[in-house]
Amino acid sequence: MDKIIVPPIKIQGKKTQLIEWLNTCINLDDEQLYIEPFMGSGVVGMNIAKKKALFADSNPHIINFYNEVKNGTINPSIVKDFLEKEGQKLSEFGVEHFKFIRDRFNAEGNSIDFLFLNRSCFNGMIRFNKSFKFNVPYGHKPERFAQAYITKITNQIKYVQGLIEMNDWEFKCQDFRKTLSEANSESFIYCDPPYIGRHVDYYDSWTEEDEFDLKKYLEATNCRFGISTWHSNSYRKNEYLQTLWGDYNLATTQHFYHVGAKESNRNEVLEALITNCAVSEELFIKKRKSEKEILQLELF
């Protein structure tokens, strides 16, 4: 890939460092509909999807943001002016201005406020309480919106806007079950659900029932699919890989997630991709050896 597209919205567990590996595993036709029921930041689909795509997520603020980029309500010029203005106030008033924007966002749901909070809160997290109020604390960086950082964000907006204009991409706020029910047999589905047994602070908590439903609904589509999840870390393994997904192919690679309040909690994880597609062990190994990263192929 010539360029990895980094979207303007940050999210915990984003797959930026795994794009080349995933692109090796997922080979789409130009006209194939790409479906992503758990959009998150959108980094995977924006790098892998072709002309037609359906991006969905249960978080309305993510979907609203990208629909406003699509319809032009949010554009690079608007973002630049907004971040310069509000960034100056953040520099002057720090946490008080952050809380002001957070309160305004929780009252009105403005997408551009969402972008501001996402880029100035602690660790770039997206987290809501049970009343669906954004509750991530301040990142304690009053000079966060320096000119270079604003330019970086506006360039990300510009690049994503160009991709949306060139392609037939839809953005929908809905449950993954509804998204999967809209698939046709020619679609490719990429799922990046909250990692069962590891992620508990997503907008919708992820349960064992959800994991079983994901398998049931995916199998009903008769589509090619890939699912990102975790294989193991230094302490334990993902038991569902054998008990639930054992009939499918599994590719793994080492990955380090830069999440967690304490550095000691930020550990390397063996990343897994479950797929019902044919895989080439030679292709995978050749790709990763050049980057000196671990790759395994397993069939449970």
BAFI-3210 file (N, C-alpha, C; in Angstrom, 3 decimals, decimal comma, padded with zeros to 6 digits):
// residues 300
n [1|2|3|4|5|6|7|8|9|10|11|12|13|14|15|16|17|18|19|20|21|22|23|24|25|26|27|28|29|30|31|32|33|34|35|36|37|38|39|40|41|42|43|44|45|46|47|48|49|50|51|52|53|54|55|56|57|58|59|60|61|62|63|64|65|66|67|68|69|70|71|72|73|74|75|76|77|78|79|80|81|82|83|84|85|86|87|88|89|90|91|92|93|94|95|96|97|98|99|100|101|102|103|104|105|106|107|108|109|110|111|112|113|114|115|116|117|118|119|120|121|122|123|124|125|126|127|128|129|130|131|132|133|134|135|136|137|138|139|140|141|142|143|144|145|146|147|148|149|150|151|152|153|154|155|156|157|158|159|160|161|162|163|164|165|166|167|168|169|170|171|172|173|174|175|176|177|178|179|180|181|182|183|184|185|186|187|188|189|190|191|192|193|194|195|196|197|198|199|200|201|202|203|204|205|206|207|208|209|210|211|212|213|214|215|216|217|218|219|220|221|222|223|224|225|226|227|228|229|230|231|232|233|234|235|236|237|238|239|240|241|242|243|244|245|246|247|248|249|250|251|252|253|254|255|256|257|258|259|260|261|262|263|264|265|266|267|268|269|270|271|272|273|274|275|276|277|278|279|280|281|282|283|284|285|286|287|288|289|290|291|292|293|294|295|296|297|298|299|300]
n.u [000,842|000,544|000,015|-000,993|-004,114|-005,072|-007,718|-009,712|-010,998|-010,105|-009,685|-009,783|-007,788|-007,479|-006,671|-004,435|-001,676|-001,949|-002,907|-001,578|-001,098|-003,756|-004,753|-003,336|-004,492|-007,152|-008,672|-010,228|-012,618|-012,974|-015,643|-016,974|-019,185|-018,304|-018,727|-018,918|-019,740|-018,976|-017,808|-016,093|-013,165|-012,946|-010,676|-009,837|-011,708|-011,519|-009,074|-009,227|-011,710|-013,454|-015,152|-017,794|-019,370|-020,607|-020,636|-021,126|-022,235|-022,982|-022,706|-023,951|-022,626|-020,192|-021,117|-022,737|-020,771|-019,236|-021,216|-021,706|-019,291|-019,561|-021,804|-020,872|-021,200|-019,248|-016,022|-012,584|-011,889|-013,797|-013,239|-010,588|-010,852|-012,497|-010,984|-008,751|-009,879|-011,177|-009,068|-007,321|-008,735|-008,665|-005,962|-005,793|-007,619|-007,645|-008,640|-011,182|-012,275|-012,314|-014,222|-016,406|-016,851|-017,355|-019,711|-021,407|-021,413|-022,601|-025,124|-026,016|-024,870|-023,090|-021,182|-018,672|-017,798|-017,505|-015,300|-013,340|-013,289|-012,520|-009,904|-008,643|-009,101|-008,360|-006,004|-007,190|-009,664|-012,946|-015,684|-018,660|-021,137|-023,826|-025,993|-025,419|-023,636|-020,764|-017,862|-015,111|-012,110|-010,204|-007,267|-005,098|-003,382|-002,871|-001,834|-002,579|-003,746|-001,822|-000,539|000,551|-000,633|-003,330|-003,250|-002,582|-004,932|-006,866|-005,937|-006,395|-009,182|-009,647|-008,597|-010,170|-012,663|-012,317|-012,148|-014,727|-016,239|-015,427|-016,372|-019,037|-020,139|-021,833|-023,059|-024,289|-026,160|-026,667|-027,559|-025,367|-026,632|-028,754|-027,285|-025,888|-028,034|-028,587|-026,773|-025,665|-025,048|-022,768|-021,234|-018,415|-017,618|-016,270|-015,511|-014,972|-015,486|-016,057|-013,543|-014,135|-014,037|-012,044|-012,591|-014,600|-015,730|-016,938|-019,356|-021,744|-021,920|-020,184|-021,235|-021,304|-023,536|-023,811|-021,502|-022,117|-024,385|-023,199|-021,732|-023,886|-025,428|-023,542|-022,988|-025,443|-025,483|-024,013|-021,702|-018,300|-016,077|-014,232|-012,960|-011,740|-009,999|-008,727|-006,025|-004,239|-002,456|000,239|-000,842|-003,221|-005,478|-007,749|-010,535|-012,740|-011,949|-011,518|-013,808|-016,007|-015,320|-013,903|-014,093|-013,088|-010,595|-007,569|-005,531|-002,634|-000,843|001,716|000,929|000,988|-000,905|-001,538|-002,970|-004,684|-004,512|-002,176|001,242|002,236|000,080|-000,159|000,218|001,753|-000,136|-001,284|-002,629|-005,591|-007,115|-010,062|-011,381|-013,435|-012,373|-010,196|-006,756|-003,360|-000,557|002,106|002,070|001,371|003,505|005,727|005,139|005,280|007,777|009,594|009,207|009,998|008,201|006,115|004,279|001,659|-000,099|-003,013|-005,144|-007,863]
n.v [-001,190|002,214|004,372|004,747|005,474|007,649|008,188|011,052|010,705|009,339|006,195|003,772|000,885|000,980|000,035|000,871|000,136|-002,396|-002,465|-003,113|-005,839|-006,805|-006,074|-007,789|-010,158|-009,793|-009,631|-007,703|-007,447|-004,904|-004,072|-005,131|-005,146|-003,755|-004,360|-003,076|-003,682|-002,692|000,107|001,956|003,863|003,748|003,140|000,711|000,048|002,384|002,105|-000,312|-000,809|-000,647|000,648|000,502|000,659|-000,093|001,413|000,940|001,564|001,316|003,585|006,733|009,178|008,834|007,990|010,186|012,139|011,324|011,330|014,051|014,960|013,816|015,189|017,751|019,506|019,435|020,351|020,753|023,530|024,572|022,988|023,731|026,498|026,266|024,649|026,253|028,466|027,325|025,908|027,909|028,918|026,670|026,617|028,881|028,478|025,806|022,894|023,846|024,906|022,628|021,099|022,742|022,473|019,753|019,582|021,051|019,451|017,112|018,091|018,972|017,455|018,091|017,438|018,528|019,377|016,897|015,933|017,734|017,033|014,352|014,622|015,943|014,823|012,444|010,186|009,845|008,564|007,084|007,160|006,510|007,209|005,435|006,923|007,725|009,875|011,653|010,942|011,033|012,099|015,197|015,610|016,981|018,644|021,609|023,006|021,564|021,959|022,964|024,679|022,885|020,493|021,014|021,349|018,756|017,338|018,620|017,922|015,193|015,192|016,287|014,298|012,046|013,079|013,347|010,640|009,751|011,267|010,211|007,641|005,215|005,333|004,478|005,515|004,316|004,341|001,750|-001,445|-004,290|-006,602|-005,816|-004,592|-006,795|-008,212|-006,834|-007,571|-008,965|-011,998|-011,518|-009,764|-008,566|-008,959|-007,246|-007,535|-005,894|-006,295|-005,324|-006,726|-009,794|-010,571|-008,751|-006,028|-003,779|-001,307|-000,228|001,578|-000,003|-002,661|-005,752|-009,033|-012,580|-013,602|-011,760|-012,398|-015,009|-014,421|-012,879|-014,798|-016,438|-014,676|-013,897|-016,333|-016,796|-015,009|-016,035|-014,932|-013,983|-013,413|-011,611|-011,501|-009,519|-010,177|-011,063|-013,264|-014,187|-013,165|-012,361|-013,494|-014,968|-016,891|-016,513|-018,170|-018,564|-018,840|-021,504|-022,790|-021,576|-020,486|-022,418|-023,808|-022,313|-020,602|-019,203|-016,454|-015,005|-012,316|-010,503|-007,692|-004,431|-002,707|000,613|001,424|002,061|003,282|003,182|002,690|000,180|-001,416|-001,613|-003,837|-006,310|-008,057|-011,062|-010,741|-011,687|-012,928|-014,135|-016,078|-017,079|-017,412|-018,620|-018,961|-018,032|-019,443|-019,109|-016,555|-014,961|-015,389|-014,563|-011,866|-010,899|-011,640|-009,911|-007,668|-008,398|-009,364|-011,399|-014,076|-016,358|-019,164|-020,838|-023,630|-024,520]
n.w [000,000|-000,841|000,833|004,166|005,324|007,785|009,828|011,003|013,459|016,523|018,229|020,838|020,480|017,730|014,334|012,883|012,680|011,735|009,197|006,727|007,074|007,391|004,897|003,309|004,071|003,358|000,382|-001,810|-004,473|-007,011|-007,367|-005,269|-002,491|000,511|003,900|007,123|010,255|012,747|012,940|014,321|014,403|011,692|010,297|009,115|007,035|005,460|004,335|003,014|001,769|-001,377|-004,146|-003,213|-000,093|003,169|006,132|009,515|012,879|016,356|017,786|017,692|017,359|016,050|013,522|012,812|012,604|010,328|008,370|008,281|007,302|004,818|003,751|003,695|005,807|007,700|006,977|005,796|006,079|007,896|010,127|010,637|011,338|013,595|015,407|015,772|017,068|019,374|020,375|021,200|023,361|024,976|025,542|027,130|029,257|029,950|031,666|032,369|030,042|028,479|029,883|029,463|026,692|026,672|028,205|026,553|024,272|025,317|025,767|023,262|021,184|019,071|016,193|015,608|018,063|019,193|017,753|018,721|021,491|021,287|020,376|022,412|024,850|027,514|026,438|023,945|024,045|023,529|025,336|027,145|029,676|031,439|030,762|028,294|028,101|027,273|028,995|029,343|030,876|030,873|028,852|029,803|028,298|027,522|025,355|023,198|020,641|018,707|015,783|013,912|014,654|014,208|011,451|010,706|011,467|009,849|007,334|007,443|007,485|004,947|003,251|003,809|003,123|000,371|-000,394|000,258|-001,511|-003,941|-003,943|-003,396|-000,525|002,419|005,639|008,586|011,591|013,579|015,030|014,968|014,127|012,489|010,469|009,397|008,415|006,136|004,278|001,157|-000,707|-002,145|-000,794|001,160|004,520|007,195|010,528|013,551|016,450|019,937|021,961|023,255|026,648|027,100|026,343|027,941|028,103|025,893|023,891|023,717|025,885|025,478|025,223|025,967|024,697|022,594|021,133|020,287|018,764|016,751|015,329|014,461|012,849|010,940|009,645|008,481|006,386|004,273|003,264|002,408|005,070|007,625|010,920|013,434|016,418|019,666|020,300|022,328|025,305|027,543|029,761|029,424|027,270|024,489|024,859|023,247|020,643|020,090|021,169|019,938|017,399|016,130|013,681|011,654|009,607|010,925|011,315|012,760|014,371|016,046|018,078|019,457|021,728|022,389|024,788|027,879|031,197|032,694|031,901|032,410|031,962|029,283|027,008|024,854|022,458|020,977|018,016|016,276|013,275|012,294|009,715|006,934|004,513|001,917|002,633|002,106|003,202|002,442|001,272|003,484|005,293|003,827|003,577|006,233|007,208|006,058|007,549|009,989|011,881|013,922|012,600|012,417|011,156|011,882|012,140|013,781]
ca.u [000,000|001,350|-000,245|-001,979|-005,025|-005,378|-008,926|-009,657|-011,490|-009,274|-010,438|-008,936|-007,700|-007,538|-005,878|-003,538|-000,443|-002,267|-003,566|-000,895|-001,353|-005,153|-004,917|-002,802|-005,453|-008,455|-008,471|-011,547|-012,817|-013,282|-017,077|-017,558|-019,675|-017,606|-019,609|-018,233|-020,785|-018,401|-016,919|-015,062|-012,511|-013,067|-009,355|-009,697|-012,489|-011,036|-007,879|-009,447|-012,928|-013,330|-016,123|-019,059|-019,158|-021,554|-020,018|-022,170|-021,791|-024,067|-022,441|-024,476|-021,751|-019,245|-021,833|-023,116|-019,573|-018,864|-022,274|-021,527|-018,184|-020,103|-022,704|-020,175|-021,387|-017,886|-015,000|-011,296|-011,876|-014,590|-012,489|-009,416|-011,284|-013,038|-009,924|-007,918|-010,619|-011,376|-007,747|-006,795|-009,423|-008,128|-004,648|-005,969|-008,447|-007,385|-009,695|-012,490|-012,827|-012,608|-015,495|-017,440|-017,146|-017,951|-021,104|-022,161|-021,586|-023,574|-026,448|-026,421|-024,382|-022,437|-020,115|-017,366|-017,423|-017,059|-013,923|-012,511|-013,141|-011,771|-008,498|-008,068|-009,387|-007,324|-005,638|-007,997|-010,686|-014,360|-016,370|-019,887|-021,756|-025,060|-026,927|-024,780|-022,948|-019,318|-017,331|-013,654|-011,524|-009,278|-005,953|-004,093|-002,441|-003,506|-001,332|-002,860|-004,069|-000,804|-000,872|000,924|-001,623|-004,549|-003,013|-002,658|-006,336|-007,589|-005,508|-007,111|-010,549|-009,608|-008,342|-011,357|-013,704|-012,065|-012,509|-016,182|-016,761|-015,090|-016,943|-020,408|-020,012|-022,927|-022,770|-025,549|-026,135|-027,564|-027,000|-024,687|-027,565|-029,455|-026,305|-025,631|-029,236|-028,620|-025,719|-026,004|-024,051|-021,563|-020,545|-017,381|-017,916|-015,172|-016,023|-014,021|-016,319|-015,304|-012,905|-014,775|-013,100|-011,036|-013,159|-015,841|-016,188|-017,466|-020,685|-022,578|-021,117|-020,171|-021,486|-021,203|-024,684|-023,465|-020,509|-022,842|-025,229|-022,338|-021,482|-025,135|-025,822|-022,546|-023,174|-026,688|-025,283|-023,287|-020,692|-016,932|-015,935|-013,074|-013,272|-010,582|-010,153|-007,436|-005,690|-003,680|-001,404|001,161|-001,541|-004,311|-005,865|-009,150|-011,102|-013,792|-011,374|-011,722|-015,154|-017,022|-014,844|-012,914|-014,224|-012,628|-009,168|-007,125|-004,197|-002,259|000,377|001,934|000,513|001,047|-001,962|-001,148|-004,135|-004,533|-004,102|-000,810|002,081|002,383|-001,096|-000,125|000,993|001,673|-001,201|-001,292|-003,831|-006,118|-008,135|-010,858|-011,904|-013,922|-011,754|-008,959|-005,588|-002,091|000,479|003,325|001,881|001,399|004,832|006,612|004,807|005,659|009,202|010,321|009,019|010,488|007,102|005,678|003,010|001,343|-001,400|-003,493|-006,471|-008,319]
ca.v [000,000|003,421|005,305|004,346|006,575|007,780|009,013|012,127|010,236|008,338|005,272|002,760|-000,364|001,155|-000,960|001,527|-000,626|-003,719|-002,322|-003,876|-007,258|-007,083|-005,960|-009,030|-011,221|-009,478|-009,202|-007,365|-007,044|-003,479|-003,818|-005,869|-004,342|-003,939|-004,055|-003,052|-003,424|-002,027|001,018|002,555|004,993|003,578|003,049|-000,479|000,191|003,480|001,633|-001,576|-000,769|-000,165|001,648|000,422|000,277|000,256|001,537|001,060|001,499|001,615|004,906|007,703|010,331|008,467|007,986|011,573|012,865|011,006|011,807|015,489|015,096|013,434|016,216|019,027|020,309|019,485|020,322|021,175|024,944|024,723|022,351|024,563|027,685|025,861|024,186|027,408|029,273|026,607|025,543|029,069|028,959|025,566|027,063|029,894|028,080|024,423|021,931|024,500|024,989|021,244|020,728|023,536|021,814|018,442|019,818|021,472|018,266|016,213|018,707|019,240|016,405|018,638|016,576|019,188|019,296|015,506|015,883|018,469|016,211|013,157|014,944|016,625|014,089|011,523|009,001|009,703|007,551|007,366|006,407|007,154|006,585|004,720|007,885|008,053|011,158|011,523|011,162|010,895|013,313|016,062|015,035|017,831|019,209|022,871|023,449|020,439|022,355|023,755|024,802|021,662|019,462|021,388|021,035|017,297|016,933|019,111|017,093|013,926|015,476|016,489|013,040|011,206|013,713|012,982|009,228|009,641|011,855|009,361|006,307|005,073|004,876|004,835|005,481|004,082|004,033|000,631|-002,638|-005,145|-007,611|-005,193|-004,415|-008,092|-008,625|-006,101|-008,083|-009,942|-013,069|-011,043|-008,806|-008,988|-008,368|-007,195|-007,230|-005,592|-006,055|-005,272|-008,024|-010,472|-010,874|-007,697|-004,687|-003,689|000,072|000,234|002,185|-001,128|-003,745|-006,935|-010,195|-013,881|-013,699|-010,998|-013,166|-016,098|-013,824|-012,491|-016,014|-016,876|-013,749|-013,978|-017,573|-016,689|-014,160|-016,776|-014,028|-014,041|-012,484|-011,643|-010,955|-009,241|-010,432|-011,328|-014,681|-014,417|-012,274|-013,037|-014,028|-015,900|-017,074|-016,324|-019,527|-018,640|-019,205|-022,940|-023,253|-020,985|-020,200|-023,438|-024,354|-021,339|-020,322|-018,188|-015,883|-014,207|-011,522|-009,740|-006,293|-003,724|-001,709|001,745|001,830|001,792|004,471|002,992|002,071|-001,238|-002,132|-001,592|-005,033|-006,911|-009,039|-011,802|-010,353|-012,786|-012,688|-015,313|-015,893|-018,237|-017,318|-019,355|-018,164|-018,525|-019,380|-018,572|-015,116|-014,328|-015,474|-013,713|-010,474|-010,491|-011,846|-008,716|-006,664|-009,008|-009,515|-012,778|-014,439|-017,774|-019,586|-021,987|-024,117|-025,270]
ca.w [000,000|-000,956|001,934|005,155|005,618|009,205|009,909|012,004|014,752|017,182|019,061|021,448|019,745|016,279|013,624|011,938|012,489|011,190|007,904|005,675|007,332|007,073|003,452|002,764|004,362|002,773|-001,006|-002,328|-005,861|-007,110|-007,310|-004,151|-001,386|001,783|005,020|008,410|011,255|013,922|012,227|015,160|013,738|010,248|009,680|008,273|005,819|004,622|003,650|002,318|000,960|-002,760|-004,582|-002,485|001,303|004,221|007,445|010,540|014,265|017,292|018,355|016,724|017,159|014,995|012,248|012,506|012,181|008,950|007,484|008,104|006,345|003,510|003,192|003,638|007,017|008,232|005,935|006,351|006,454|009,110|011,214|010,926|012,066|014,890|016,304|016,129|018,046|020,626|020,870|021,912|024,649|025,771|026,004|028,169|030,403|030,284|031,968|032,425|028,688|028,066|030,489|028,798|025,410|026,975|028,614|025,364|023,429|025,936|025,656|021,877|020,292|017,879|015,701|015,657|019,473|019,366|017,244|019,687|022,689|020,936|020,180|023,576|026,080|027,961|025,655|022,737|024,283|023,327|026,391|027,590|030,837|031,135|030,163|027,024|028,188|027,128|030,339|029,398|031,455|030,127|028,614|030,471|027,331|027,126|024,048|022,314|019,274|018,019|014,366|013,198|014,970|013,492|010,037|010,591|011,534|008,666|006,204|007,564|007,034|003,496|002,560|003,967|002,319|-001,019|-000,575|000,291|-002,744|-005,085|-003,821|-002,920|000,854|003,318|007,068|009,275|013,019|013,832|015,649|013,997|013,603|011,362|009,396|008,761|007,690|004,869|003,394|000,130|-000,747|-002,832|000,065|002,105|005,823|008,159|011,859|014,620|017,629|021,190|022,167|024,364|027,723|027,237|026,221|028,713|028,209|024,623|024,036|024,109|026,447|024,619|026,051|025,304|023,794|021,392|020,365|019,638|017,726|015,646|014,540|013,827|011,784|009,872|008,889|007,716|005,201|003,226|002,721|002,894|006,186|008,505|012,241|014,281|017,838|020,300|020,457|023,658|025,779|028,455|030,923|029,135|025,882|024,138|024,792|022,231|019,352|019,919|021,503|019,064|016,053|015,794|012,329|010,665|009,526|011,863|011,122|013,927|014,323|017,269|017,987|020,732|021,861|023,228|025,563|029,302|031,936|033,135|030,874|032,741|031,460|027,817|026,731|023,536|022,305|019,725|017,294|015,467|012,258|011,962|008,370|006,193|003,196|001,707|002,970|001,590|004,229|001,841|001,114|004,795|005,891|003,035|003,885|007,569|007,451|005,642|008,577|011,227|012,828|014,062|011,954|012,474|010,617|012,628|011,822|014,947]
c.u [000,878|001,202|-001,285|-002,813|-005,344|-006,592|-008,847|-010,159|-010,566|-010,163|-009,483|-008,950|-007,738|-006,454|-004,845|-002,293|-000,680|-002,827|-002,888|-001,145|-002,790|-005,396|-004,369|-003,804|-006,770|-008,242|-009,832|-011,516|-013,244|-014,763|-017,746|-017,985|-018,927|-018,534|-018,815|-019,247|-020,299|-017,350|-015,787|-014,474|-012,676|-011,760|-009,223|-010,431|-011,990|-009,761|-008,125|-010,649|-012,652|-014,442|-017,390|-018,790|-020,324|-020,797|-021,144|-021,540|-022,992|-023,885|-022,896|-023,515|-020,677|-019,923|-022,254|-021,919|-019,265|-019,966|-022,176|-020,310|-018,703|-020,966|-022,105|-020,389|-020,065|-016,928|-013,693|-011,270|-012,621|-013,837|-011,290|-009,809|-011,758|-011,923|-008,967|-008,589|-010,720|-010,044|-007,095|-007,433|-008,943|-006,774|-004,768|-006,627|-008,339|-008,627|-011,076|-013,107|-013,143|-013,969|-016,659|-017,847|-017,816|-019,417|-021,960|-022,422|-022,646|-024,994|-026,936|-025,941|-023,703|-021,251|-018,738|-016,878|-016,892|-015,623|-012,970|-012,252|-012,285|-010,279|-007,865|-008,323|-008,244|-007,190|-006,495|-009,108|-012,069|-015,112|-017,563|-020,409|-023,084|-026,133|-026,446|-024,264|-021,446|-018,667|-015,820|-013,056|-010,585|-007,908|-004,799|-002,975|-003,043|-003,044|-001,586|-003,015|-003,075|-001,114|-000,562|-000,102|-002,948|-004,416|-003,112|-004,107|-007,097|-007,176|-006,191|-008,551|-010,589|-009,451|-009,562|-012,517|-013,545|-012,440|-014,025|-016,792|-016,536|-015,846|-018,374|-020,359|-021,191|-022,470|-024,095|-025,314|-027,151|-026,806|-026,397|-025,619|-028,331|-028,508|-026,067|-026,845|-029,353|-027,579|-026,315|-024,838|-022,752|-020,760|-019,331|-017,619|-016,670|-015,733|-014,870|-014,827|-015,464|-014,767|-013,456|-013,729|-012,054|-011,649|-014,497|-016,398|-016,585|-018,857|-021,715|-021,664|-021,263|-020,244|-021,262|-022,359|-024,427|-022,494|-021,178|-023,744|-024,405|-022,066|-022,737|-025,509|-024,822|-022,766|-024,432|-026,514|-024,710|-022,229|-019,291|-016,799|-014,602|-013,448|-011,971|-010,935|-008,769|-007,250|-005,230|-002,753|-000,548|000,443|-002,587|-004,604|-007,362|-009,779|-012,126|-013,245|-011,545|-013,170|-016,229|-016,579|-013,896|-012,983|-013,631|-011,113|-008,808|-005,715|-003,881|-000,984|000,515|001,548|000,544|-000,012|-001,528|-002,366|-003,922|-004,001|-002,649|-000,010|002,245|001,215|-001,140|000,806|000,809|000,615|-000,981|-002,639|-004,274|-007,103|-008,787|-011,445|-012,428|-013,366|-010,539|-007,787|-004,338|-001,015|001,755|003,245|002,004|002,816|005,815|006,391|005,389|007,148|009,993|010,229|009,448|009,414|006,651|004,367|002,823|000,045|-001,806|-004,864|-006,911|-009,322]
c.v [001,240|004,326|004,713|005,570|006,550|008,691|010,035|011,725|009,156|007,428|004,254|001,500|-000,219|000,327|-000,362|000,693|-002,004|-003,660|-003,162|-005,367|-007,626|-007,019|-007,189|-010,165|-011,043|-008,913|-008,973|-007,106|-005,581|-003,173|-004,481|-004,931|-004,730|-003,507|-004,136|-002,684|-002,704|-001,035|001,540|003,780|004,942|003,317|001,838|-000,282|001,278|003,129|000,411|-001,537|-000,205|000,852|001,672|-000,046|000,719|000,235|001,732|000,978|001,832|002,975|005,981|008,845|010,058|008,569|009,407|012,359|012,595|011,368|013,316|015,803|014,815|014,541|017,617|019,936|020,470|019,391|020,864|022,628|025,183|024,153|023,205|025,785|027,338|025,476|025,313|028,231|028,572|026,146|026,674|029,188|027,832|025,938|028,035|029,341|026,599|023,590|022,568|024,607|023,598|020,820|021,502|022,882|020,464|018,592|020,218|020,284|017,333|016,761|018,756|018,196|016,907|017,780|017,222|019,299|017,892|015,350|016,567|017,619|014,985|013,419|015,669|015,900|013,132|010,342|008,782|008,688|008,043|006,500|007,214|006,453|005,941|005,624|008,362|009,488|010,903|011,866|010,938|012,188|014,028|015,392|015,833|018,274|020,510|023,385|022,389|020,870|023,381|023,728|023,530|020,554|019,752|021,063|019,534|016,826|017,383|018,339|015,727|014,076|015,565|015,173|012,126|011,763|013,341|011,543|009,059|010,173|010,949|008,040|006,356|004,456|005,384|004,709|005,389|003,773|002,936|-000,529|-003,546|-006,194|-007,063|-005,009|-005,726|-008,589|-007,926|-006,608|-008,964|-010,907|-012,644|-010,063|-009,435|-008,237|-008,412|-006,734|-006,991|-005,273|-005,812|-006,666|-008,679|-010,885|-009,804|-006,307|-004,627|-002,264|000,650|000,822|001,126|-002,214|-004,987|-008,175|-011,482|-014,079|-012,945|-011,776|-014,326|-015,571|-013,406|-013,687|-016,442|-015,988|-013,757|-015,219|-017,522|-015,861|-014,934|-015,912|-014,463|-013,031|-012,657|-010,965|-010,738|-009,545|-010,658|-012,832|-014,969|-013,265|-013,048|-013,784|-015,082|-015,949|-016,822|-017,693|-019,675|-019,015|-020,690|-023,341|-022,741|-020,872|-021,270|-024,007|-023,453|-021,190|-019,172|-017,757|-015,023|-013,421|-010,754|-008,279|-005,682|-002,644|-000,630|002,284|001,430|003,020|004,394|002,285|000,582|-002,077|-002,199|-002,702|-005,515|-008,003|-009,779|-011,556|-011,512|-012,273|-014,030|-015,089|-017,204|-018,252|-018,235|-018,429|-018,834|-018,349|-018,767|-017,063|-014,406|-014,269|-014,585|-012,251|-010,056|-010,684|-010,601|-007,619|-007,180|-009,055|-010,970|-012,980|-015,933|-017,997|-020,834|-022,369|-024,997|-026,328]
c.w [000,000|000,254|002,870|005,515|007,107|009,337|011,027|013,385|015,290|018,019|019,649|020,598|018,244|015,598|012,662|011,641|011,884|009,778|006,821|005,837|006,967|005,570|002,735|002,935|003,609|001,379|-001,646|-003,826|-005,891|-006,929|-006,114|-003,030|-000,108|002,894|006,312|009,496|012,508|013,416|013,095|014,470|012,225|009,543|008,765|006,953|004,896|003,880|002,770|001,378|-000,430|-003,047|-003,737|-001,054|002,163|005,542|008,461|011,919|015,143|017,956|017,369|016,428|016,101|013,635|011,855|011,985|010,712|007,958|007,267|007,241|004,936|002,909|003,204|004,834|007,761|007,065|006,513|006,825|007,761|010,310|011,613|011,772|013,476|015,854|016,675|017,221|019,394|021,226|021,644|023,291|025,559|026,341|027,166|029,432|030,769|030,538|031,988|031,037|028,145|028,611|029,858|027,481|025,653|027,380|027,415|024,437|024,009|025,875|024,211|020,876|019,037|017,466|015,808|017,103|019,782|018,899|018,229|020,927|022,420|020,826|021,361|024,891|026,407|026,997|024,408|022,861|023,864|024,337|026,881|028,843|030,438|030,550|028,803|026,999|028,118|028,467|030,456|029,957|030,495|029,991|029,186|029,525|026,807|025,773|022,973|020,860|018,744|016,524|013,590|013,429|014,270|012,010|009,789|010,568|010,293|007,412|006,242|007,103|005,504|002,749|002,624|003,138|000,840|-001,313|-000,628|-000,991|-003,950|-005,097|-003,311|-001,525|001,669|004,766|007,815|010,749|013,281|014,460|014,581|013,392|012,404|010,182|008,655|007,990|006,344|003,871|002,309|-000,018|-001,427|-001,987|000,731|003,409|006,694|009,495|012,829|015,878|018,859|021,503|023,421|025,403|027,951|027,225|026,947|028,753|026,854|024,863|024,424|024,651|025,578|025,488|025,260|024,328|022,495|020,513|019,627|018,525|016,512|014,739|013,783|012,644|010,635|009,013|008,034|006,446|004,015|002,540|003,151|004,024|006,887|009,809|012,999|015,728|018,429|020,463|021,886|024,025|026,775|029,573|030,595|027,639|025,715|023,892|023,679|020,849|019,066|020,130|020,550|017,619|015,515|014,393|011,251|010,680|010,464|011,505|012,328|013,664|015,632|017,056|019,378|020,738|022,842|023,967|027,011|030,015|032,372|032,053|031,128|032,249|029,935|027,344|025,299|023,529|020,992|019,064|016,400|014,427|011,939|010,576|007,788|004,774|003,120|001,993|002,436|002,641|003,663|001,698|002,450|005,343|005,142|003,389|005,229|007,854|007,111|006,694|009,949|012,294|012,822|013,327|012,079|011,722|011,383|012,118|012,981|014,488]
res [m|d|k|i|i|v|p|p|i|k|i|q|g|k|k|t|q|l|i|e|w|l|n|t|c|i|n|l|d|d|e|q|l|y|i|e|p|f|m|g|s|g|v|v|g|m|n|i|a|k|k|k|a|l|f|a|d|s|n|p|h|i|i|n|f|y|n|e|v|k|n|g|t|i|n|p|s|i|v|k|d|f|l|e|k|e|g|q|k|l|s|e|f|g|v|e|h|f|k|f|i|r|d|r|f|n|a|e|g|n|s|i|d|f|l|f|l|n|r|s|c|f|n|g|m|i|r|f|n|k|s|f|k|f|n|v|p|y|g|h|k|p|e|r|f|a|q|a|y|i|t|k|i|t|n|q|i|k|y|v|q|g|l|i|e|m|n|d|w|e|f|k|c|q|d|f|r|k|t|l|s|e|a|n|s|e|s|f|i|y|c|d|p|p|y|i|g|r|h|v|d|y|y|d|s|w|t|e|e|d|e|f|d|l|k|k|y|l|e|a|t|n|c|r|f|g|i|s|t|w|h|s|n|s|y|r|k|n|e|y|l|q|t|l|w|g|d|y|n|l|a|t|t|q|h|f|y|h|v|g|a|k|e|s|n|r|n|e|v|l|e|a|l|i|t|n|c|a|v|s|e|e|l|f|i|k|k|r|k|s|e|k|e|i|l|q|l|e|l|f]
***
